[in-house]
Amino acid sequence: MARLFWGEKGCKRSDLLELLERFEYGLRESEVAEILGWDRRTVNNYLRELAAETRVYREGRLWFADEQD
């Protein structure tokens, strides 16, 4: 696994949340990866982490930002 610089993880999480907030109809994991230029596995890791914190949720194949944020 690649090492991240201090604060980079927080920036990536913010980028992901901001992206999902812009797309009210949701995005697939592959679309997020393409837009952000990240590896799909990286996107999956961040989405699962944010879902565990109830900041994002999934319906079928689409991911959404939780409206409470």
RAQUI-V21080 format. One record per residue. RES is the residue in one letter. OMEGA is omega in degrees with one decimal (NA if undefined). D_LAST is the distance of its C-alpha to the last C-alpha in Angstrom with 1 decimal. Layout:
BEGIN
RES_OMEGA_D_LAST, RES_OMEGA_D_LAST
END
This chain:
BEGIN
M_179.7_29.2, A_177.7_28.7, R_178.3_28.0, L_174.1_25.0, F_-179.4_25.5, W_178.0_23.8, G_-176.7_20.2, E_-179.5_20.3, K_178.2_18.2, G_178.5_15.3, C_179.8_15.9, K_178.0_16.2, R_179.0_12.8, S_178.3_11.2, D_-179.2_13.6, L_179.1_12.7, L_178.8_9.0, E_178.5_10.1, L_-179.3_12.8, L_177.8_11.2, E_180.0_9.1, R_-177.1_12.6, F_-175.4_14.2, E_178.5_13.3, Y_174.6_16.3, G_177.9_15.3, L_172.4_17.3, R_179.2_19.8, E_-179.2_19.9, S_178.0_23.0, E_177.6_21.5, V_-179.5_18.7, A_-179.0_21.6, E_-177.9_23.8, I_-176.7_21.4, L_-179.5_20.4, G_-179.8_23.9, W_171.2_23.1, D_-177.5_25.1, R_178.6_23.8, R_176.7_24.1, T_177.9_21.9, V_179.7_19.2, N_179.4_19.8, N_179.9_19.6, Y_179.2_16.2, L_178.9_14.8, R_179.0_16.5, E_179.5_15.2, L_177.5_11.5, A_178.1_12.4, A_177.3_14.2, E_-177.3_11.2, T_176.3_9.5, R_173.6_6.8, V_176.1_9.1, Y_-175.1_12.0, R_171.9_15.4, E_-174.9_17.7, G_178.8_21.2, R_-176.2_21.1, L_177.2_17.9, W_-178.0_14.5, F_170.9_11.3, A_176.4_7.6, D_-174.8_6.0, E_-178.9_5.5, Q_-177.4_3.9, D_NA_0.0
END
